[in-house]
Each structure stands twice: as C-alpha cells, then as structure tokens.
Amino acid sequence: MTLTEKKMKNPMYMNIVYCVAKLLFAMLTCCELFYFSAFMTDAALMSAGIVAMVLSVTSVIDFIVSFFLGTILQASRLPWGKYRSWLLISPPIVTVFHIFMFSKVSDNEMVSAVVIIIGFVISHIVWSVAEAAWNSMPLVMTEDQGQRASLSVWGGRGSMANTLLFGFIGMPIVMAISGLFKGNMVLGYCGLGVILCILYWVGFWWLFFATKGCEETAADRKAAGKSEVKQKSNLGAALKSAVTNPNLLAMMVGVACTYCNAMIGSAANFYLFSYSFEVGAIAMMGTFISINSLSKLIGSFLMPVYMKIFKGSKRACYLFGFAALAVVYLIAYVANLGAVGTMALILIASFLSATIMSMQLGLYFDCATYSEWKTGKDVKGFVMSLTVMPIKIGIVVKNFIWSAVLVGISYSATATDTSAYDHAFRFAYFLIPVIISVVAIAVNLLLYRLNESKVAQMQKEIDARKAAAAAE
C-alpha cells in the first residue's frame, strides 16, 4: 500500500484489513476475559485465595509495566518501522507465553501460580506494545481526518465483533480438545489459546504486509542519513505532552472505564449464567455471547445516524454510549428479571453503547493532534501508546473488584451452599458498570475540550509548520 498526499489509495480495503487485525487480536484476549478466572477455579481447581493472588499480582505488574510501553514504542527503531515492526514480531512471542498462562505445571498451587503469572506478564507486555502500534498505524497510514475517523469506526467494529465468533467457537474448541485428552480441561483451555494465537498471527501479519511503504524503515533512515540520537529526541516532548493534555487524561479515564466494564462483564458471564439464572441457563452462554457481540456490531453501523443526530460530534456520540449503558443496566439490576428478560436488556445496552468503541480511537487521534500542535514535535506514537495504559488500569480495577467478589462470598466450584452467589454476581455484572459509566461521563465533561473544528484548525497549522520547515 502506498500513500498519495497522505491519503490511502484503497481506504475500504484498508478499513477491512485494520478491522480484521483487531478482530483476531481481540478474539485472543477473550481467552483471558471470559475464561482466565474460570480456568483457574474450575479447571485447574485452584483455591479462591490463590486465584485472587494471581489476579492481583498480574494486574499490578501489568499496570506498572504499562508506564514504560509508550517509551518503548516511541524510542524503538526496528527494521520495518516504529509501528509496523511490532505487528510482525509480537505474535510468535505472545504464543509461547500464552501457553504458560493457561497451564497447570504442578499439583503445588503456588508453583503453578508462578508459571501462570510469568506467562501472563510477558505475553501482555509484548501484545500491549503491539496493540499500541496497531492503534498508532492510522496516523502513518493517512493524514486525512475522514479516513482516520473511518479507521476508528472499523477498528471499533473489530473490537465489538470479536465475541460474535468467539461465543460460537470458544467453548466448543475447549471441549473438543479436552475430549482428545480424556476430558483434561486444562489442555482444552490451553489449546483454545494456541488456535487463537495462530489467528492473531494472520491478522497482524496481513496488516503488516498491507501497509508496506507507509512508514519509514531502517533502510529509509540510512538512506536519508538520519542518526538514532535525532530519532529519540522527541521523547521529552512526548512525556511533557502526556501531562499537559487534559483531553488525553479524560480519554485515558474513559478508556479505563470502558475496558473495566467490558472485563467485569466478561469475567462475570460464566458465574451469572451459572448462579443467577435458572438451572440450565449456562447452556445458553456461548450463544448469548455471540448474539451480544452481534448487537454491538449492528449498533456500530448506525454511527452515521448518531453523528447526524449529534451534529457530527464524536464526543457526544461517545458520551451517549456510556449514558445508555448506565440507564439500561440500572433497569436490569432493579427489575431482576429472569434469564430471557435480563439477556434482552443486556442486548439493548450493547446496541446503544456501540458508540463508545466506535468513537474512542477517533477521539484519541484528536488528542494526538492536539499534543503535536502544542509541543511542535511528532509525539503521535507516544500518545497513541497511552491507549494501552488505561486498559491496564481497567484490568487492575476489574481484577481487584472480581477478587473481592470471589473472596467476599468464599466462592468454591464445589460449594453446596450457593445462596450468596446470586446477588453478588448480579451486583458485579450490572451495578458496578453503572457507577463506572457515571465516572467516565463526569471526567470527560470536566476535562475534554476538543471538537471537530478545533482539531481541523490544529492539523492545518501543523501542516503549515511542516511545509515551512521543508522549505528552509
């Protein structure tokens, strides 16, 4: 793919490639979101205390490391480009350590827990840098605001469609592989991860080859006589831009809230269907996951309608999604309907809140433009890498909340008295996301100040600076 005047030649094709890369990566993350806790409690048969320890330790380490992801991405000078290189090298490394993450290497719980933690941390470090690179790619693929917005929407569709496929294939693959090994569910979950890692290779490598020529490579730098010291000189400006950009802070809080809600829902799904719904409802979970994802995906195709309603404001569409989710989830919690009624309300919430993921990346692009405009330095990579840090924050919050829920009710897969489980899992699934959504709305209203016209003017000024510098 080549760029003509900073525009993509085949925008629809690139939208699809960009979407598929996110879709297949997001399907891999579903292994953790839906089955990591269930794997440890119901397959590896670890105690609630050990599970809580694993969730807490992995969350904290993952969060701490996330502070360095932007530095890694901003300073890295790999052969195939700052961002594209990670699309190529991350899948093989992630595959190896993802296997450790879903393994039980010993009957000693602590030994197994240490191996799981190592697999979790290393796989997450690598895929997080690669995810930040994926987030940054539109900024080197095109400078056209409309094309970037379109990539944002299609990337959001990839995020929302992941469970559409995962819901149908996830548990069947687990059961099929475990059946090959005399019902060994540990190998079933591990095998599912391997298969989805292979699909992750396909998605990211396709994007890597499709974007050939859109980013400066080592060979280009050598031909231009650029030094590595000069290439690293923007790091100070990047750090400054991160702490002086209130719009970026608002989006980081919003992304953290988005993923915290998603992860709480994913982790609670298994337990909600097992203990809060009628007996036998667990058989519907896989199908429901797919239908729920389809509801989000369909909702994303109404973005032109929402944009018209909100007069072209990405921010208004984004906040509408949080408000809609909060209202519908509050109704679901208070109404306390049966399985069918509750699932219907969840589908409505998913349909209406599709605007969150559809607009999220586009708003981050605007924050990157603001930082470049304010600092006069190209810090887009660092700003876009900060899309990953709030995901880690979301993981930390989600894991501490989920650990508190499991330990608070003394959860055990073999317990005979499960009377406390129903309310606890309903509270976690519905009411906590309501609170988190209100926080996201409040912070955005207080801090975010960009709009479409301001960003367009900033981009014009940036282009004028570049043209003046080139003329000197």
C-alpha positions in Angstrom: 0.0 0.0 0.0 1.2 3.5 -0.8 0.2 6.9 0.2 -0.7 9.7 -2.1 -0.8 13.1 -0.5 -1.0 11.4 2.9 -4.2 9.6 1.9 -4.9 5.9 1.5 -5.4 4.7 -2.1 -7.8 1.9 -1.1 -9.5 3.1 2.0 -12.2 0.4 2.2 -9.7 -2.4 1.7 -7.5 -0.9 4.5 -10.5 -0.4 6.7 -11.2 -4.1 6.4 -7.6 -5.2 7.0 -7.4 -2.9 10.0 -10.7 -4.3 11.4 -9.7 -7.9 10.9 -6.4 -7.4 12.7 -8.2 -6.0 15.7 -10.9 -8.7 15.5 -8.5 -11.6 15.6 -6.3 -10.0 18.3 -9.4 -9.2 20.4 -10.6 -12.9 20.0 -7.3 -13.9 21.6 -7.9 -11.6 24.5 -11.3 -13.2 25.0 -9.5 -16.3 26.3 -8.4 -14.2 29.3 -11.6 -12.1 29.6 -14.0 -15.0 29.6 -12.1 -18.0 30.8 -9.0 -17.0 32.8 -10.7 -16.9 36.2 -12.9 -19.9 35.3 -9.8 -21.8 34.1 -8.1 -21.4 37.5 -11.2 -22.0 39.6 -13.0 -24.8 37.7 -10.3 -26.4 35.5 -7.0 -26.0 37.5 -9.1 -26.3 40.7 -7.1 -23.6 42.5 -8.4 -22.1 45.7 -10.2 -18.7 45.7 -7.3 -17.2 47.7 -4.7 -18.4 45.1 -6.8 -17.1 42.3 -7.2 -13.8 43.9 -3.5 -13.6 44.4 -2.8 -14.4 40.7 -5.3 -11.8 39.5 -3.9 -9.2 41.8 -0.2 -9.8 41.1 -0.7 -10.0 37.4 -2.8 -6.8 37.4 -0.3 -4.8 39.4 2.8 -5.9 37.4 0.9 -5.4 34.1 -0.1 -1.9 35.2 3.4 -0.9 36.3 4.9 -2.1 33.1 2.3 -0.1 31.1 4.1 3.1 32.2 7.0 2.1 30.0 5.1 1.0 26.9 5.0 4.4 25.5 8.7 4.9 25.9 9.4 1.5 24.3 7.2 2.4 21.3 8.5 6.0 20.9 12.2 5.1 21.2 12.1 1.8 19.3 13.8 1.8 15.9 13.2 -1.7 14.4 13.9 -2.6 10.8 10.4 -2.4 9.4 9.2 0.8 11.0 8.5 2.1 14.5 4.9 0.7 14.5 4.8 -1.9 11.7 7.7 -3.9 13.2 5.6 -4.9 16.2 2.9 -6.3 14.0 5.4 -8.8 12.7 7.4 -9.8 15.8 4.8 -9.9 18.5 2.6 -12.9 17.6 5.3 -15.6 17.8 6.5 -14.3 21.2 2.9 -14.0 22.6 2.1 -17.5 21.5 4.9 -19.1 23.6 4.0 -17.3 26.8 0.2 -17.5 26.3 0.7 -21.3 26.7 2.2 -20.8 30.1 -0.7 -18.6 31.1 -3.2 -21.5 30.6 -1.1 -24.3 32.1 -1.0 -26.3 35.3 2.5 -27.5 35.6 2.3 -28.9 39.2 -0.1 -30.1 41.8 1.6 -27.4 44.0 -0.8 -24.5 43.6 2.0 -21.9 44.2 4.3 -23.4 41.6 1.5 -23.4 39.0 0.5 -19.9 40.0 4.1 -18.6 39.4 4.2 -20.1 35.9 0.8 -18.6 35.1 2.0 -15.2 36.3 5.1 -15.3 34.2 3.2 -16.3 31.1 0.6 -13.6 31.8 3.1 -10.8 32.3 5.4 -11.4 29.4 2.6 -12.2 26.9 0.8 -9.0 28.0 3.9 -6.8 27.7 4.5 -7.9 24.1 0.9 -7.8 22.9 0.4 -4.4 24.6 3.2 -2.8 22.7 1.9 -4.4 19.5 -1.6 -3.2 20.3 -0.3 0.4 20.8 1.4 0.0 17.4 -1.9 -1.1 15.9 -3.6 1.9 17.5 -0.9 4.2 16.0 -1.0 2.8 12.5 -3.8 5.2 11.2 -1.6 8.1 12.0 1.1 7.0 9.5 -1.4 5.4 7.0 -3.2 8.7 6.4 -3.4 12.3 7.5 -7.0 12.7 6.2 -9.3 13.2 9.2 -12.2 11.5 7.5 -10.1 8.4 6.7 -8.8 8.3 10.2 -12.3 8.5 11.6 -13.3 5.7 9.3 -10.4 3.5 10.5 -11.5 4.3 14.1 -15.0 3.1 13.4 -13.8 -0.1 11.7 -11.3 -0.7 14.4 -14.2 -0.4 16.9 -16.2 -2.9 14.9 -13.3 -5.4 15.2 -13.4 -4.9 18.9 -17.1 -5.4 19.1 -17.3 -8.4 16.7 -14.7 -10.5 18.5 -17.1 -12.2 20.8 -19.5 -12.8 17.8 -17.1 -15.5 16.6 -15.6 -16.4 20.0 -19.0 -17.2 21.5 -19.6 -19.8 18.9 -16.2 -21.4 18.8 -14.7 -20.8 22.2 -16.2 -23.4 24.4 -16.7 -26.0 21.6 -12.9 -25.8 20.9 -12.2 -26.2 24.6 -14.4 -29.2 24.9 -13.2 -30.8 21.7 -9.5 -30.5 22.7 -10.2 -31.7 26.2 -12.0 -34.7 24.8 -8.9 -35.7 22.9 -7.1 -35.8 26.3 -9.6 -37.7 28.4 -11.5 -34.7 29.5 -8.5 -32.6 30.6 -10.0 -29.1 30.7 -6.6 -27.5 31.4 -5.4 -28.7 28.0 -8.7 -27.7 26.5 -8.3 -24.0 27.5 -4.6 -24.1 26.6 -5.4 -25.5 23.1 -8.0 -22.8 22.5 -5.3 -20.2 23.3 -2.9 -21.8 20.7 -5.5 -21.7 18.0 -6.4 -18.1 18.6 -2.8 -17.1 18.7 -2.4 -18.6 15.2 -5.3 -16.4 14.1 -3.6 -13.4 15.8 -0.6 -14.1 13.5 -2.8 -14.0 10.5 -4.5 -10.7 11.4 -1.4 -8.7 12.4 0.8 -10.1 9.6 -1.9 -9.2 7.0 -1.9 -5.6 8.2 1.9 -5.6 8.3 2.2 -6.6 4.6 -0.8 -4.4 3.5 0.8 -1.3 5.0 4.2 -1.7 3.3 5.6 1.6 2.2 3.5 3.8 4.6 6.2 4.2 7.3 9.9 5.0 7.4 12.1 1.9 7.8 15.7 1.4 8.8 16.7 1.4 5.2 14.9 4.7 4.6 16.6 6.2 7.6 20.0 5.0 6.5 19.5 6.4 3.0 18.5 9.8 4.5 21.5 9.8 6.8 19.4 10.2 10.0 21.0 9.3 13.3 19.4 7.3 16.1 20.0 10.1 18.6 17.9 12.5 16.5 15.2 9.9 16.2 15.0 9.7 20.0 14.9 13.5 20.7 11.1 13.7 20.9 10.8 11.6 24.0 11.0 14.6 26.4 8.3 16.4 24.4 6.2 13.2 24.4 6.4 13.0 28.2 5.5 16.6 28.5 2.6 16.3 26.2 1.1 13.5 28.3 1.0 15.5 31.5 -0.2 18.8 29.9 -3.0 17.4 27.8 -6.3 17.4 29.8 -8.1 16.0 26.8 -5.8 13.0 26.8 -6.3 12.5 30.6 -10.1 12.5 30.0 -9.8 9.9 27.3 -7.4 7.7 29.4 -10.0 7.7 32.2 -12.7 6.9 29.6 -10.8 4.0 28.1 -10.1 2.6 31.5 -13.8 2.7 32.4 -14.7 1.2 29.0 -12.4 -1.8 29.5 -13.1 -2.2 33.2 -16.8 -2.5 32.3 -16.1 -4.9 29.5 -13.8 -7.1 31.6 -16.2 -7.2 34.6 -19.0 -8.3 32.3 -16.8 -10.9 30.6 -15.5 -12.4 33.8 -18.9 -12.4 35.4 -20.7 -14.0 32.4 -19.8 -17.6 33.5 -20.9 -17.0 37.0 -24.0 -15.0 36.2 -25.3 -17.8 33.9 -24.3 -20.5 36.4 -25.7 -19.0 39.6 -28.1 -16.0 38.9 -30.2 -17.5 36.2 -32.4 -20.6 36.0 -30.9 -24.0 36.2 -29.5 -25.0 32.8 -29.1 -21.4 31.6 -25.3 -21.9 31.3 -26.0 -23.9 28.1 -27.1 -20.6 26.5 -24.0 -18.6 27.4 -21.9 -19.3 24.3 -24.8 -18.4 22.0 -25.6 -15.3 24.1 -22.0 -14.1 23.9 -22.2 -14.2 20.1 -25.6 -12.6 19.9 -24.5 -9.9 22.3 -21.5 -9.2 20.1 -23.8 -9.1 17.0 -25.9 -6.5 18.8 -22.9 -4.3 19.4 -21.8 -4.7 15.8 -25.2 -3.8 14.4 -25.2 -0.8 16.7 -21.9 0.4 15.2 -23.4 0.6 11.7 -25.8 3.3 13.0 -22.9 5.6 13.6 -23.9 7.8 10.6 -27.3 8.2 12.2 -25.8 9.1 15.6 -23.4 11.5 14.0 -26.3 13.3 12.3 -28.3 13.4 15.5 -25.3 14.8 17.4 -24.3 17.2 14.6 -21.0 15.5 13.8 -19.7 15.4 17.4 -17.7 12.3 18.1 -17.6 13.2 21.7 -21.4 13.5 22.1 -21.8 10.0 20.5 -19.2 8.7 22.8 -20.8 10.0 26.0 -24.3 8.9 24.8 -23.0 5.3 24.8 -21.9 5.5 28.5 -25.3 7.1 29.5 -27.3 4.5 27.6 -25.4 1.6 29.2 -25.8 3.0 32.7 -29.5 3.5 32.3 -30.3 0.1 30.9 -28.0 -1.7 33.3 -29.6 0.1 36.2 -33.1 -1.1 35.0 -31.8 -4.7 34.6 -30.4 -4.7 38.2 -33.6 -3.2 39.7 -36.0 -5.3 37.7 -34.2 -8.5 38.5 -35.9 -10.4 35.6 -35.3 -14.0 34.7 -32.7 -15.2 32.1 -34.5 -14.2 29.0 -35.6 -10.7 30.2 -32.2 -9.9 31.6 -30.4 -11.0 28.4 -32.8 -8.8 26.4 -31.8 -5.8 28.4 -28.1 -6.6 28.1 -28.6 -6.7 24.3 -30.3 -3.3 24.3 -27.5 -1.8 26.3 -24.9 -3.3 24.0 -26.7 -2.0 20.9 -26.9 1.5 22.3 -23.4 1.7 23.8 -21.7 0.6 20.5 -20.9 4.3 20.1 -18.2 4.1 22.8 -15.9 1.8 20.9 -16.7 3.3 17.6 -15.6 6.8 18.6 -12.9 6.0 21.2 -10.0 5.7 18.8 -11.0 8.7 16.8 -11.1 10.9 19.9 -7.6 9.6 20.8 -6.4 10.6 17.3 -7.7 14.1 18.1 -5.7 14.1 21.4 -2.5 13.1 19.4 -3.1 16.0 17.0 -3.5 18.4 20.0 -0.2 17.2 21.5 1.7 17.6 18.3 0.2 21.0 17.8 1.0 22.1 21.3 4.6 20.8 21.5 5.6 21.2 17.9 7.0 17.7 18.0 5.8 14.5 16.4 4.7 12.6 19.5 1.8 10.7 18.0 3.3 7.3 18.7 3.7 8.0 22.4 0.2 9.5 22.7 -1.4 6.5 21.0 0.6 4.1 23.1 -1.2 5.6 26.1 -4.4 3.9 24.8 -2.9 0.7 26.3 -2.2 2.1 29.8 -5.8 2.7 30.7 -6.6 -0.8 29.5 -4.2 -2.0 32.2 -5.8 0.3 34.7 -9.1 -1.3 33.7 -7.6 -4.7 34.3 -6.3 -3.7 37.7 -9.6 -2.3 38.8 -11.5 -5.3 37.4 -9.3 -7.9 39.0 -9.4 -6.2 42.4 -13.2 -6.0 42.2 -13.5 -9.5 41.0 -11.1 -10.8 43.6 -13.1 -9.0 46.3 -16.3 -10.6 44.9 -14.9 -14.1 44.9 -13.2 -13.9 48.3 -16.2 -12.0 49.8 -18.6 -14.8 49.1 -15.9 -17.5 49.7 -16.5 -18.9 46.2 -15.9 -22.5 45.6 -16.7 -24.6 42.5 -17.7 -27.5 44.8 -19.7 -25.5 47.4 -23.1 -26.9 48.4 -24.5 -23.6 49.8 -24.5 -21.0 46.9 -27.3 -18.8 48.3 -25.0 -15.7 48.4 -23.8 -16.1 44.8 -26.9 -14.8 43.0 -27.0 -11.3 44.4 -23.1 -10.9 44.4 -22.8 -11.8 40.7 -25.8 -9.6 39.7 -24.3 -6.7 41.6 -20.9 -7.2 39.9 -22.4 -7.6 36.4 -24.8 -4.6 36.5 -24.4 -2.1 39.3 -20.6 -1.7 39.2 -20.6 -0.8 35.5 -23.3 1.8 36.2 -21.0 3.5 38.7 -18.0 3.3 36.4 -20.0 4.8 33.4 -21.0 7.8 35.5 -17.4 8.3 36.4 -16.4 8.3 32.7 -19.1 10.8 31.8 -18.2 13.2 34.7 -14.5 13.2 34.0 -15.0 13.8 30.3 -17.4 16.7 30.9 -14.8 18.3 33.2 -11.7 17.9 31.2 -12.3 17.3 27.5 -12.4 20.5 25.4 -11.7 19.4 21.7 -14.2 19.5 18.9 -14.0 18.8 15.2 -13.4 22.3 14.1 -10.6 22.9 16.6 -8.8 19.7 15.5 -9.1 20.6 11.8 -7.6 24.0 12.5 -4.8 22.4 14.5 -4.0 20.0 11.7 -3.8 22.9 9.2 -1.3 24.7 11.5 0.8 21.5 11.8 0.8 21.1 8.1 1.9 24.7 7.6 4.8 24.2 10.1 5.9 21.2 8.2 5.7 22.9 4.9 7.7 25.9 6.3 10.4 23.6 7.7 10.7 21.7 4.4 11.2 24.9 2.6 14.1 26.0 4.7 
